[in-house]
């Protein structure tokens, strides 16, 4: 390509949006090291820290979601949407991207809307089995929609859909540690079965209640546990463990920076059912008990989890049942080698390890096509 490749990637809000976005950017840079990539996120959201940590520039919009409980507050939301559209237009004019990528989240709405209006080819990446509101609204204007699940023609024009899977963190594809080294990094030993408990990038109260209500069962289990509490909950958890006593077979951390090591060390995960988490679990063939969050749009985590459970690739447990049943079910499952092997094989069969490369190739194709 004679002209320098310039790509905008917009969206965020949670790790489930940010990790795929960064993976797509990395895949574009691997193909075209000279490419210029600019992210557009929402001010005050986690992408404003995570994207620069990954080595990319990001611009923030004052966009936020509608308040469904207090309708009067939405006057301010409408003003912020108008502001964000104006800022997005200015960013696009200054950066002059050849293609725009939307990964979902507040910021992708105004950015992709303005990009489409300016004739810039747009690609959407939908992580979930039930499409998000922003991507459904943008679908008519997109040139291509990359999805992770079959049957997405329910939401999008069939001729625009490309089944790629979800991009995941590249570090998971080539774990640098042996299992023994991974266990040692969490202060755990070889031999006992290891259960990983994670509540997503922000933590989850229900997942933490699963542990706090069963410390005695954990201590007596003969298994060992890695528990990511989330930074928001870490002070409360520390106080509770001081009061109740922390079992010696329980490794507690507020955030796991190296998820590759966590997966390498573990035999089973208890996890939320965000699209990014599910893609990672499938990629590494991790047997999992999925506890969908009820606090997400269109209950998409339940739909994600059920899609895996229907294929024998995970066990689905409701958020309401998890505090009472998750630990017991996990201990029962890790004691059943045949069940673990079946869950692992079925999960791995659903993995799509080349997702980021496939999406990057399509972004570059659209960028070139737009300049022909």
N, C-alpha and C positions, 0 to 999 in steps of 0.2 A: 504494500500500500504506500503510495507516494506521500499522502498526507498523514501527519502524526495521528495515531489512534487516540481518541478522547472519549471517555465513557463516564456517565454519571450513574451512581447506584444510590437508590433512595429507600428508606424504610428503617424499621428498628422497633425499639420498645422493650424487647426481651431478647435473651440469648437465642431463642428459636428463630428470630428474624436476623439477628446480627451475625451469628456464625455462618449461615449460608451466604450472606452478603459478602463477608470477608473471604470465604472460600472461592466464590465466583471471581472476586477481584484478584486473588492469588493465582487462579488458573489463567486469567487473562494475561497477567504479568509474566507467567511462565512461558506463554506462547509469544508474547510481544513485550519484552522487557522495557521498551521505549514508551509504552502506552501511558497516557496520563489518565488517572482515575480520581474522581472527586465523589465523596459521599455527601448526601444531604439527609440529615436526621431531624429529630424533634428536640428542641432545647430542654435540658433538664432530664432527658432520658439516658439510659445506660450506653447507647451508642456513642454519645459525646465523649465518653472516656475510652470505651473498648476499641473503637475504630482507630484513633490515634495510636493506641498501644500496639495495634497491628501494623502501623507504619503508613497510614493513609490520612489525607486531609479530609476534614468534614466541616460542612456548614450547617448551622442549626436554624430551624424555623420555629416560630412561636406557636405551632399547631398543638391542639389537644383534642381529646374526645368529648363527645356530648355528655352532659350530665342528665341522666334519665330520671333522677330523683328530684332534682330542683331545676325545673324548666327555665326559670328566670335567669339562672347562671349562663344559659346558652346564648344570651345576647353577647356576652363576652367571647364565647366560643366562636360565634359567627364573625365577629370582628377579627379574631385571630386567624380564622380561615382566609378571610380577605387579605390580611397582612401577609400571610404565608404564601398566597398565590402571587402577590406582587414581588415578594422576595425571591420566590422560586423563578419567576420570569427574569429577574435581574441576574440571578446566578447562572441561568441557562444562557442568557445573552453574553455574559462575560466569559464563561467557560467554553462555549460553543461545542457541546458534545455531539458525537456522531451517532450515538445510541444512548437510550436511557433504560435502566433496569429498576423495576420495582419489586421489593421483596415482602411487601405488606407492612402494616404499621401506619401511624398517623401521617408521617412526612411524605410517604409515597403518593398520597392522594393529590395534593397540589402540585408536586414536582412532575409526576407523570401526566397529569392533566395539561399542564402548561407545555410540557415537551411535545405531546401529541398535537396540541394547537399550533406549535411552531413547525410541525412537519418532521420532528425527530422520531425515528423508529423506536418503538417501545417494546420491551420484553417484560412480562410479569413472571415471577416465580412464586407459585402457590405451594406451601409446605404441607397443608392439611388435606384430609379426605373430605372435609366440608369447607368450601371456599369462604374466605374472609370477606367482609363487607367491602373493604377498599378495593380488593382485586375484582370483585364482581362488578363494581361500578366502573372500573377502568377497562374491563375486558373488551368492550366494544371498540376502544381506541387502540388496543394493543395489536402489534403485528404477530407476536408469538406468546404463548402462555405455556410455561414449563411446569409440569405437575409431577407429583410423587405417587399418586394413586390412580388406578383405573376407574372408569366411570365418571370422569370429571366433565363430560359433555352435559351433565345435568346443570352445570353452572356456566360453562363457557362454550363459545362456538367451536364445534368439533374440528373444523379445518385449521384452527389456530393452535390446537393442543399438541404438545410434544411431551411424551412420557420419559422423564429423565431421572426421577428420584430426587431426593434432597441432598444438596452438598453438605458435607460434614467437615469437621476440623481435620486438616491433613495429618496432624500428629497421630491420629488414631490409625492411619493406614500403615504406619511403620513404627510400632512401639519399640522404643530403645532399650527397655528393661526386660530382663527375664522375670518369670513369675516370682522367684525367690527375692529378686531385687525390688520388685514392685511391692511385695508384702513388707519387706524390711523398711521401705520408704514410709509406710504407715505404722511402723512399730509393731507389726504382726509377724506371726511365725508360720512356717510351712506345716502342713498336716491337716489342721482343722478346715472345714468348709468355711468360706468367707462370703458374707452377705453385704452387699452395697445398698445403702439407703440414701436416695437423693430426691430433692424436691424441686428440681429445676434451678436455673441460674439465680433466682431470687429466694429460694427456700420455700417451704410450705408448712403451714401450721399442722395440717392433718398428718403429714409424714413424721413430724416431730412428736406428735401425740402417740403415734404408733410405738415409738421407742420409749418415751417417758412412762407410759402406762404398763410397760412389760420389762422393766429393768431386771426384776428377779428371774423371769423366764430366760432372758438373754444371758445373765450370769451363769445359770445352770445348764445352758444348752449344749456346751461342747463345741459350738460354732464360734466364729468371731465376726465382728461387724465393723464396717466403715460407714460413718454417719455424717453426711453433709447437712448441717442445720440451716444454712443461709445466714448471712451477716445480720440481717434484721432481727433474727431470733437468738443470736449467739449469747448475748448478755443474760437473757432469761434462762436459756438452757444451762449456762454455766452455774447460775444460782440454784437451779433445780437439782443439778447433779451434785452440787456441794451439800445440799440438804438431804438428798435421797441416797447418795453414794454412787460413784461411777464404777460399773463392772470393769474388771481388768481386760476383758476380751472385747471392749468397745472403744474404737478409735473415733474421736469426735473432732470435727473440723468445720469451720464456718463456710469455707469455700475450697473446692478441689481444683487447683490450677491445672494439674496433669490428669485429665480424665482417662487418657490412655493407660496410665499406671493403675488407676482405680479399676478399670475393666480387666486389666491383666491380672490383678490380684484376686478378682472375685469369681465366685461360682454362680451367683444369682444376684439380680438387682431388684429392689423395690423402687419404682420410679413413677413420676408423673408421666402423662402420655402426650406431651408436646411433640410436635412433628420432628423437631431436631433430635430430641432424646430417642425417639423410636428409630430414626434413621441410624443413629450411632449404635444402638443396641443390636439392630439387625446386621450392621456392618461387621461387628466383632462377634456375632453369634452368641450374644449374652442371653441366657434364660432370664425371663423377667416377669414380675408381678406388676402390672400396670394399674395405677390408681388415678383415674382421670380427675382433673380439677373441675369442679362444678362452676367455677367462677370465671369462665371464659366465654367469648362470644359464640353463639349458636351451639354451645356444648360440644365443640369440635373435638375435644380430647377424648370424650366417650366414643365418638365415631371412629377416631384414630385407633383406640384400644380394641374396639370390637372388630375392626378390620383385621387386626393381627390375631385376635383370639379365634376368629372364624377359621383361620388357617393353621391353628395349632402352634402359632409362633409366639404366644404369650398367654399369661393368665390375667384375666380382668377382674378387678375387685373394686367395688364402689367406694367412693369417698366416705360415705356414711358407715360402711362396714369395716373400713381399714383399721381404725384405732383398736378395735377389738380383735380382728382376725389376721392382720397382715403378718405379724411376727410368727404366729403359730403356723400359718400357711407356708411361709418362707422356710421354716425349719423342717416342715414335712416334705417340702419339695426338694431341698438340698440333700435329704436323706434317700432320695429316689433317683439313682443314677440313670435309669432308663428314661424317666420323665425329663431330666436335665438334658440328656442327649437329644431327645425328640424336640424339645423347645429350641435348643441351639441350632439344630439342623434346619428346622422350619423357618426360624428367624433369618438365618444366613441366606436361605433361598430367596428371601424377599429383598435382600440388599442390592443396592445399585452403586457400586463404588466409583463409577466414572461420572457421577452426576455433575460435579463442578466443571469438568472438562467439556462435557456435552453442552452445558449451558454457555460456557465461555465461547465455544466454537460458534454457537448460534448468535451470540451477541456480536461477535466480530463479523459474521456473515451479514447481519442486519446493518451494521455500521458501513460496510463496504457497499452493500446494495443501495443504501441511502445516498451514497456519493456518486453512483454511476449515472 
